[in-house]
Amino acid sequence: MARRPRLAVIGAGAWGINHIRVLAASVRCELVAVVDPDPRTPGRVAALAPERWTPELAPVLADRSIDAVVIASPAATHAAIAEAALLADKHVLIEKPLALRLSEARQVAAVAERSNRVALVGHLMLYHPAVVRLRELVREGSLGRVHYLHATRANLGQLRRDENALWSFGPHDLSMLDYLLDRQPVNVTARGQCVLQAGIEDVVFLTLRYGDGAMAYVHLSWLHPRKERRLTIVCEHKMIEFDDVSSEKLRIYDKGFDRPPPFTQFAEYLTLRNGDVHIPSVAMDEPLRLELEHFLDCIAGTARPRTPVSNGVRVVQVLDAAQRSLSADGVPMVCAT
């Protein structure tokens, strides 16, 4: 019987603790180390991974018996740790965003390309069963051509000092747009507001233009009265909504305007259609567990990465353009290629 891969989680904060929970319960791998310099970490992880804590990263990277690492440390450290782990011959799963600088994201991609290790970016929403089904619906053609998309990711949430709402929340929605449309925007416009902390935008509004005329609008905020995780896609024939807060994750609206070929009066040219609402059945599972299972499949060689580092670079390209626009108070910026 093949040896189970031995993994370490780097970072035991608000999201890292979830990686620890899932991996500690998995029968497919062995969680052997939790790396975090915070001396309070042993108390936080004691029930999940007793006696696995270490404050130092270097010994973990030097340990040849450790096959892979999950990087859930602060975003500013992602690129450097990922590069070091790949050079130490470890498989890596890097939490979003891949990096806070486009040059760093490209450097990680270059190192990953030269290695023979698996390198995944933690774009969690691409493992969400409802988003996978949404992509199938968009691609099968029954909805028609995409006119525009509108995403909202808002909450009265945790304040961050190392990244603004764009870099904290934006990777979720931008990775979904990339996954659903399979193309980069031509340019991005971003405007935001610093309410609670000087120099850190709590709320950001994005407008993305695509070469085929489609547009996307994204609202990101951690200063909002209620939690919203919603993506609406308005298409040629139908409209569809993904609401991650609702128990009914997907709703397809048979609504729109029909254009009959023959007409004698202008009023007959556009006919409002207000049809049924269809709720597709989606078998739900925890996206994080699915992501980590996929990571283990890739390590075993039975799957190819769904969210490779190249995917992470594309998202950082859009984030970089949005940040430049944000800094210029809304001047449209071309996405780097």
C-alpha positions in Angstrom: 0.0 0.0 0.0 1.4 3.4 -1.0 2.4 5.8 1.8 0.0 8.5 2.6 1.4 12.0 1.7 2.7 14.0 4.7 1.5 17.6 4.7 2.2 20.8 6.7 0.0 23.8 7.0 1.7 27.2 7.1 -0.4 29.7 8.9 -3.0 28.9 11.5 -5.1 32.0 11.4 -8.8 32.5 10.6 -8.6 30.6 7.3 -5.6 28.4 8.0 -7.5 26.7 10.9 -10.0 25.4 8.4 -7.3 23.8 6.3 -6.0 22.2 9.5 -9.5 20.9 10.4 -10.1 19.3 7.0 -6.6 17.8 6.6 -6.5 16.5 10.2 -9.7 14.6 9.5 -8.6 13.2 6.2 -7.7 9.5 5.9 -5.9 10.2 2.6 -3.0 12.2 4.1 -1.1 12.8 7.3 -0.9 16.3 8.8 2.5 16.4 10.4 3.2 20.1 11.1 1.4 23.4 11.7 3.8 26.4 11.2 2.9 29.7 12.8 5.1 32.1 14.8 2.2 33.1 17.1 2.8 31.4 20.5 -1.0 31.2 21.0 -1.2 28.7 18.1 -0.9 25.5 20.2 -4.1 26.4 22.1 -6.0 27.1 18.9 -5.0 23.8 17.1 -4.8 21.5 20.1 -8.1 19.8 19.5 -7.4 19.3 15.8 -3.6 18.6 15.5 -2.1 18.1 19.0 1.7 18.4 19.2 2.0 19.4 15.5 2.9 23.1 16.1 6.2 24.6 15.2 7.1 28.3 15.1 9.8 27.8 12.5 9.3 27.3 8.7 12.9 26.4 7.7 13.0 22.9 9.4 9.7 22.0 7.7 11.0 22.9 4.3 14.2 21.0 5.0 12.4 17.9 6.1 12.4 15.5 3.1 9.7 13.4 4.6 7.2 16.2 4.2 5.7 16.0 0.7 3.5 19.1 0.5 2.6 22.4 2.2 -0.6 24.4 2.3 0.3 28.1 2.5 -2.3 30.0 4.5 0.0 32.7 5.9 -0.6 36.5 5.4 -1.0 37.4 1.8 2.2 39.4 1.6 4.2 36.2 2.4 2.6 33.9 -0.1 5.0 34.3 -3.0 8.2 34.0 -1.1 7.0 30.9 0.8 5.6 29.3 -2.3 8.9 29.8 -4.1 10.9 28.5 -1.2 8.7 25.4 -0.9 8.9 24.6 -4.6 12.7 24.9 -4.5 12.6 22.5 -1.5 10.8 20.0 -3.8 7.4 20.3 -2.0 4.0 20.3 -3.7 2.2 23.5 -2.8 -1.3 24.8 -2.4 -1.1 28.6 -2.1 -4.1 30.5 -0.7 -5.4 33.4 -2.6 -4.1 35.8 -3.7 -1.1 34.1 -5.2 0.9 37.3 -4.6 0.3 41.0 -3.9 2.6 42.0 -6.8 2.3 40.9 -10.4 6.1 40.4 -10.7 6.0 38.1 -7.7 3.2 36.1 -9.1 5.0 35.6 -12.4 8.2 34.6 -10.5 6.3 31.9 -8.6 4.8 30.7 -11.9 8.3 30.5 -13.4 9.6 28.4 -10.5 6.6 26.2 -10.6 7.0 25.6 -14.4 10.6 24.4 -13.8 9.7 22.1 -10.9 8.1 18.7 -11.1 5.8 19.5 -8.2 2.1 20.2 -8.1 1.3 23.9 -7.6 -2.3 25.0 -6.9 -3.8 28.3 -6.1 -6.6 28.3 -3.5 -9.4 29.8 -5.6 -12.0 28.2 -3.5 -15.1 29.3 -5.5 -13.9 27.2 -8.5 -14.5 24.1 -6.3 -18.0 25.2 -5.2 -20.5 22.7 -6.7 -22.9 25.5 -7.6 -20.2 27.4 -9.5 -19.2 24.3 -11.4 -22.8 23.8 -12.4 -23.1 27.5 -13.3 -20.1 27.1 -15.7 -21.8 24.2 -17.3 -25.0 26.2 -17.8 -23.1 29.2 -19.3 -21.2 26.9 -21.7 -24.0 24.7 -22.9 -25.5 27.6 -24.7 -29.2 27.6 -23.6 -28.7 30.9 -21.7 -27.5 32.6 -24.8 -24.7 35.2 -25.1 -23.6 36.8 -21.9 -24.5 40.5 -21.8 -23.2 41.4 -18.3 -22.4 40.0 -14.9 -22.9 41.7 -11.5 -21.2 40.4 -8.3 -21.5 41.5 -4.7 -19.3 40.2 -1.9 -20.0 42.2 1.2 -20.3 41.8 4.9 -19.6 43.7 8.2 -16.4 41.7 8.5 -12.9 41.5 9.8 -10.7 44.5 9.2 -7.3 43.8 7.6 -4.1 45.8 7.7 -2.1 44.0 5.1 -4.6 44.2 2.2 -7.6 46.2 1.2 -11.1 44.9 0.2 -9.9 44.5 -3.4 -7.1 42.1 -2.6 -9.0 40.4 0.2 -12.4 39.7 -1.4 -11.6 40.4 -5.1 -9.8 37.1 -5.9 -13.0 35.1 -5.2 -15.1 37.0 -7.8 -12.4 37.6 -10.3 -11.5 34.0 -10.3 -15.1 33.1 -10.9 -15.3 35.5 -13.8 -12.2 34.1 -15.3 -13.6 30.5 -14.8 -17.0 31.3 -16.3 -15.9 33.5 -19.3 -12.5 31.9 -19.9 -11.1 35.2 -21.0 -9.4 38.3 -19.6 -11.1 41.8 -19.5 -9.7 44.4 -21.9 -9.6 47.0 -19.2 -10.6 47.6 -15.6 -12.0 50.6 -13.7 -11.9 50.8 -9.9 -12.9 53.3 -7.3 -13.0 52.9 -3.6 -13.3 54.5 -0.2 -11.2 54.4 2.9 -13.6 54.7 5.8 -12.2 52.9 8.8 -8.4 53.0 8.1 -6.4 55.5 6.2 -5.0 54.1 3.0 -6.9 50.9 3.1 -10.1 50.8 1.0 -13.0 49.2 2.9 -15.3 49.3 -0.2 -14.4 49.0 -3.9 -16.4 49.1 -7.0 -15.0 47.5 -10.2 -16.1 47.7 -13.8 -14.6 45.2 -16.3 -14.9 45.5 -20.0 -14.4 42.5 -22.3 -13.5 42.4 -26.0 -16.8 41.0 -27.1 -18.8 43.8 -25.5 -19.7 42.0 -22.3 -19.2 43.8 -19.0 -18.9 42.8 -15.3 -19.5 44.9 -12.2 -18.1 43.9 -8.8 -19.0 45.4 -5.4 -16.5 44.5 -2.6 -17.0 45.7 1.0 -16.4 44.7 4.6 -18.5 47.7 5.7 -22.0 46.5 4.9 -25.1 45.8 6.9 -25.6 42.2 5.9 -23.7 39.3 4.3 -24.1 39.1 0.6 -22.4 36.6 -1.8 -24.3 37.0 -5.0 -23.5 36.7 -8.7 -26.1 37.6 -11.4 -25.5 36.8 -15.1 -27.8 38.4 -17.6 -27.7 36.6 -20.9 -29.4 36.8 -24.3 -32.2 34.3 -23.6 -32.3 33.9 -19.8 -30.9 35.2 -16.5 -29.2 33.2 -13.8 -28.4 34.0 -10.2 -25.9 32.3 -7.8 -26.6 33.2 -4.2 -24.2 31.5 -1.8 -26.0 32.7 1.3 -29.3 31.1 0.2 -30.1 27.4 0.5 -31.2 27.7 -3.2 -27.8 28.3 -4.7 -28.9 28.7 -8.3 -32.0 30.2 -9.9 -32.6 30.5 -13.6 -35.1 33.2 -14.7 -36.8 32.8 -18.0 -37.0 36.5 -18.4 -36.1 38.9 -21.1 -37.2 40.6 -24.4 -38.0 38.6 -27.5 -37.6 40.0 -31.0 -40.1 38.4 -33.4 -38.8 38.5 -37.0 -41.9 40.1 -38.6 -43.4 43.3 -37.0 -45.6 46.2 -38.2 -45.4 48.4 -35.2 -42.5 49.4 -32.9 -44.5 48.1 -29.9 -44.5 44.6 -31.4 -40.8 44.6 -31.9 -39.7 44.1 -28.3 -42.0 41.7 -26.4 -41.4 41.2 -22.7 -41.1 37.6 -21.6 -41.7 36.8 -17.9 -41.5 33.0 -17.7 -40.8 30.5 -15.0 -38.1 30.4 -12.4 -36.1 27.1 -12.4 -34.0 26.0 -9.4 -31.4 23.4 -10.6 -30.6 20.6 -8.1 -27.0 20.9 -6.9 -25.4 18.2 -4.7 -23.5 20.3 -2.2 -20.3 19.5 -0.4 -17.8 21.7 1.5 -15.8 23.6 -1.2 -12.6 23.6 0.9 -12.8 19.8 1.4 -13.3 19.4 -2.4 -10.3 21.7 -3.0 -8.0 19.7 -0.7 -9.2 16.4 -2.1 -8.4 17.7 -5.5 -4.9 18.7 -4.3 -4.4 15.2 -3.0 -5.6 13.7 -6.3 -3.1 15.9 -8.1 -0.3 14.8 -5.8 -1.3 11.2 -6.5 -1.2 11.9 -10.3 -4.8 11.1 -10.9 -5.9 14.6 -11.7 -4.6 17.8 -13.4 -4.8 21.0 -11.4 -8.0 22.9 -11.8 -6.5 26.1 -10.5 -2.8 26.0 -11.5 -0.5 28.9 -10.8 -1.2 30.2 -14.3 -4.8 30.7 -13.1 -3.5 32.7 -10.1 -1.3 34.9 -12.4 -4.4 35.8 -14.5 -6.3 36.9 -11.5 -3.4 38.9 -10.1 -3.1 40.6 -13.6 -6.7 41.9 -13.1 -6.1 42.8 -9.5 -3.0 44.7 -10.5 -4.9 46.7 -13.2 -7.7 47.3 -10.7 -5.2 48.6 -8.0 -3.6 50.9 -10.5 -7.0 52.3 -11.4 -8.0 52.6 -7.8 -4.8 54.6 -7.1 -5.6 56.8 -10.0 -9.2 57.4 -8.8 -11.0 55.4 -11.5 -8.9 55.9 -14.6 -9.4 52.8 -16.8 -6.3 50.5 -16.8 -5.4 47.9 -19.4 -4.9 44.4 -18.0 -1.3 43.2 -18.5 -0.8 40.2 -20.8 
